[in-house]
Amino acid sequence: MPEPEQEVDESVEYMPRSAVGAACTASTGTHQRQVERLLKLRVDGKQSAADCRAVQAFQVREKIKPANGYAGPVTWARAELLAARKNLDPGRRCPVKKYAVACVDLDRQLMWVRKDKKVTFAVVNIRSGRPGYATRTGWHSVYWRHKDHWSSIYDTPMPFSQFFSGGQAFHAVYGQLATPTGSRGCVNLSYRDAGKLWDVLRKGDRVYIWGKRPGG
């Protein structure tokens, strides 16, 4: 299986050209409300000077570049992941079963695996389906695994593919996960996380998916 020549830098924020290079931008980010909520700011979806300073401080702390206060998808993804590490499933949506369940939270763009009360695969960021290619919610099962899969439909590599619903699969991507657009229905993971998930799941393992990708 081909491996990426180098790790993709997941700490580079997506933003409009007008915001690049600013010391602290007044631009309202694409994920303004989500970031405000996670950073415990006033949730109004409008970028104030105080919001900008708080977001910028978070970006500096988490080494997100450029640290200019723009609340984009990378900043949001990192904030959601850190919050989930402290409180994994506040809505108790992930079913607790005696068998392994891969839980996918589309609202927060996160996934993890648990068996009974033990988390066997720690929470990670994911990217789910864009409008018109929604990742299917509900119960599924891993029905086919192909470590070095190549999509004949989209002519693209899908490393560590684990299919769970009519062509939709967990698989690695070589690019960045936190982008303005989603996948074509699959649950994308970083190359490193997909490789770890490959060693955790098996054919027949259950998958439970809920929510909706923001903006999708």
C-alpha positions in Angstrom: 0.0 0.0 0.0 1.4 3.4 -0.9 2.0 5.6 2.1 1.8 9.4 2.1 5.3 11.0 1.5 4.7 13.2 4.6 2.1 13.8 7.1 -0.6 16.3 6.0 -0.5 19.4 8.2 -3.9 19.3 9.8 -3.3 22.7 11.6 -3.5 25.0 8.5 -6.9 26.8 8.6 -9.1 27.2 5.5 -10.2 30.8 5.0 -11.0 33.4 2.4 -8.1 35.3 0.9 -9.1 38.5 2.6 -8.4 37.0 6.0 -5.0 35.6 5.3 -2.1 37.5 7.0 -4.3 39.5 9.3 -3.1 39.9 12.9 -6.7 39.5 14.1 -9.4 39.4 11.5 -12.9 40.8 12.1 -14.3 38.3 9.5 -17.0 36.0 10.7 -15.8 32.4 10.2 -17.7 29.6 8.5 -18.0 27.9 11.9 -18.4 30.9 14.1 -21.3 29.7 16.2 -19.8 26.3 16.8 -16.5 27.8 17.9 -18.2 30.4 20.1 -20.1 27.6 21.9 -17.0 25.4 22.4 -14.9 28.3 23.6 -17.8 29.5 25.9 -18.2 32.8 24.2 -21.4 34.6 23.5 -23.1 32.5 20.8 -24.4 34.9 18.2 -22.6 33.9 15.1 -21.0 37.3 14.8 -17.3 38.0 15.2 -16.5 40.6 17.8 -13.1 41.9 18.7 -13.3 39.8 22.0 -14.3 36.7 20.0 -11.3 37.3 17.7 -8.9 37.5 20.5 -10.3 34.4 22.2 -10.2 32.4 18.9 -6.7 33.6 18.2 -5.5 32.6 21.6 -7.0 29.1 21.1 -5.3 28.9 17.7 -1.9 29.9 19.2 -2.3 27.3 21.9 -3.2 24.6 19.4 -0.6 25.6 16.8 -3.3 26.4 14.2 -1.9 28.5 11.4 -2.4 31.4 10.7 -3.5 32.3 14.2 -5.6 35.3 13.2 -9.0 34.6 14.9 -10.8 33.2 11.9 -13.2 30.5 13.1 -12.9 28.1 10.2 -13.3 24.3 9.8 -9.9 23.4 11.2 -10.4 25.5 14.4 -13.8 24.0 14.9 -12.6 20.4 14.3 -9.9 20.8 16.9 -12.2 22.4 19.5 -14.8 19.6 19.0 -12.1 16.9 19.5 -10.7 18.5 22.6 -14.2 18.9 24.1 -15.0 15.2 23.3 -11.9 14.0 25.0 -13.3 15.6 28.2 -17.0 14.6 27.6 -17.2 11.9 24.9 -20.9 11.4 24.4 -22.9 14.1 26.3 -26.1 13.2 24.4 -25.6 9.5 25.2 -26.2 8.7 21.5 -23.6 5.9 21.2 -25.3 2.6 22.1 -23.7 0.6 24.9 -23.6 -3.0 23.7 -21.6 -6.2 24.7 -20.2 -6.2 21.2 -18.0 -3.6 19.4 -19.9 -0.5 18.0 -18.2 2.1 15.8 -20.1 5.3 16.7 -20.1 8.1 14.2 -21.4 11.5 15.3 -22.1 13.6 12.2 -23.1 16.7 14.2 -19.7 16.9 15.6 -17.8 15.1 12.8 -16.3 12.6 15.3 -16.1 8.9 15.7 -14.9 6.3 18.2 -15.4 2.6 19.0 -16.7 1.2 22.2 -17.4 -2.3 23.5 -19.6 -2.3 26.5 -18.3 0.6 28.6 -14.8 0.4 27.3 -13.6 2.7 24.5 -11.4 0.6 22.2 -10.7 3.3 19.6 -10.3 6.8 21.0 -12.4 9.6 19.5 -11.0 11.2 16.3 -12.1 13.8 13.7 -13.8 12.5 10.6 -15.3 14.0 7.4 -18.7 12.7 6.2 -20.9 13.2 3.2 -21.5 16.6 1.5 -25.0 17.7 0.3 -26.3 15.2 -2.2 -23.9 12.5 -0.9 -25.1 12.2 2.8 -23.6 9.5 4.9 -26.4 7.1 5.8 -27.5 7.2 9.4 -28.7 4.3 11.6 -27.4 0.8 12.1 -24.9 -0.8 9.7 -22.4 -3.6 9.7 -18.9 -3.8 8.3 -19.4 -6.2 5.3 -16.2 -5.9 3.4 -12.7 -4.8 4.1 -10.0 -3.9 1.5 -6.7 -2.5 2.8 -5.5 -1.2 -0.5 -8.7 -0.2 -2.2 -9.0 1.9 -5.3 -12.4 3.5 -6.2 -13.4 2.6 -9.8 -16.2 5.2 -9.5 -14.1 8.2 -8.5 -10.7 6.9 -9.6 -9.1 7.7 -6.3 -7.3 5.7 -3.6 -9.2 4.6 -0.5 -6.6 3.1 1.9 -7.9 0.9 4.8 -11.4 0.8 3.4 -14.0 -0.8 5.6 -17.4 -0.8 3.9 -20.6 -0.6 6.0 -23.4 0.6 3.7 -23.9 0.3 0.0 -20.4 1.5 -1.0 -20.0 3.9 1.9 -16.9 3.1 4.0 -14.5 4.2 6.6 -11.2 5.0 4.8 -8.1 7.2 4.8 -7.6 10.3 2.8 -4.2 11.7 1.8 -5.5 15.3 2.1 -6.8 17.4 5.0 -10.0 16.3 6.7 -11.3 19.7 7.9 -12.4 21.2 4.7 -15.5 23.3 3.7 -16.9 20.4 1.7 -17.6 16.9 2.8 -16.9 13.5 1.2 -19.1 11.6 -1.3 -20.7 9.7 1.5 -17.8 7.8 3.0 -16.5 8.5 6.5 -13.0 9.9 5.9 -10.2 9.6 8.5 -6.6 10.7 8.5 -4.2 8.1 7.1 -2.9 7.4 10.6 -6.3 7.1 12.2 -7.6 4.9 9.4 -4.7 2.5 9.9 -5.4 2.3 13.6 -9.1 1.7 13.0 -8.2 -1.1 10.6 -6.6 -3.0 13.5 -9.7 -2.5 15.7 -12.7 -3.4 13.5 -13.5 -6.7 11.9 -16.0 -7.9 9.3 -19.4 -8.1 11.0 -18.8 -5.4 13.5 -21.6 -3.0 14.0 -21.7 0.7 13.0 -24.1 3.3 14.4 -24.4 6.7 12.8 -26.5 9.7 13.8 -26.8 13.4 13.2 -26.1 15.6 10.1 -22.9 17.2 8.9 -23.1 21.0 9.6 -23.9 22.8 6.4 -24.9 19.5 4.8 
